[in-house]
């Protein structure tokens, strides 16, 4: 039944497979920016927390009896850390985006979404006739499209802090436009938390911009925080509404207690060691600069003419001990080699410099 479609994907070099890569490869492909996913000492702390709980699995939806003190403690910690009134944990940032688009945008509302917004948001947004996509990181095009939205409904603007496929940071002007138009701003910080900002707390921290009543922040524990799951932060009223209307909160088992404990431990570790991580990230970006490549975040991409050339480059890097991500359509319009500035267990700067040298002399 699906054989012809699979053959077509293979002919176009767009077929994907789950691969078991050797753990000896230097990981510049994943979203484990700070190498917290391999810290066994932090895992032991989380496991100790779990051992002292009456249950080690959530067992039910948060709205039945799957909401535990540990969930609430992490939510409160996130509110204090990020400056929001309220917060709810979700099973993943993907589920968080589904919750936001599904529950918040009603019949007479308008949703204006950046053209490069994550697929988990675009998935539902494209089903609505009241969705407009504005040019990527283009404040002027956003304003032009906002001026066409004439009705009595609410305005929603959806952007990412750091865009996962190109590493670009959302411009400050978009935050200011949202506030001036009285629009709700959905801010996906999955790839900016732990990556940018004076305290590594994302886009708002980067711009020193205080959360507003109409701002909704979506975060992920599965990137820089080295765990799994996500959260939504906003006003008390907004989070209460989501807990009553969002299907991916109401009808899913609440987040894993082990992942919740690990997220909590890793967040506290990062908070207590921010300067250490900031310095390493600064040195890594400086290393990239020396090769005349630049990024403000932890993500850097190189374009390729076609998927065949991209996959050949990925294979060559693997043979030299490096793993970078080969991003192909339809994930992006054109093939990209995605290099994440990930801290390595050891010799981080040396490995990054070797990788950059190899790439520079292979292109």
Secondary structure, 3 states (H helix, E strand, C coil): CCHHHHHHHHHCCCCCCCCCCCCCCEECCCCCCCCHHHCHHHHHHHHHHHHCCCCCCCCCECCCCCCCHHHHHHHHHHHHHHCCCEEEEECCHHHHHHHHHHHHCCCCCEEEEECCCCHHHHHHHCCCCCEEEECCCCHHHHHHHHCCCCCCCCEEEEEECECCCCCCECCHHHHHHHHHCCCEEEEECCCCECCCCCCCECHHHHHCCCCCCCEEEEEECCCCCCCCCEEEEECHHHHHHHHHHCHHHHCCECCCHHHHHHHHHHHHHHHHCHHHHHHHHHHHHHHHHHCCCCCCCCEEEEECCCHHHHHHHHHHHHHCCEECEEECCCCCCCCEEEEECCCCCCCHHHHHHHHHHHHHCCC
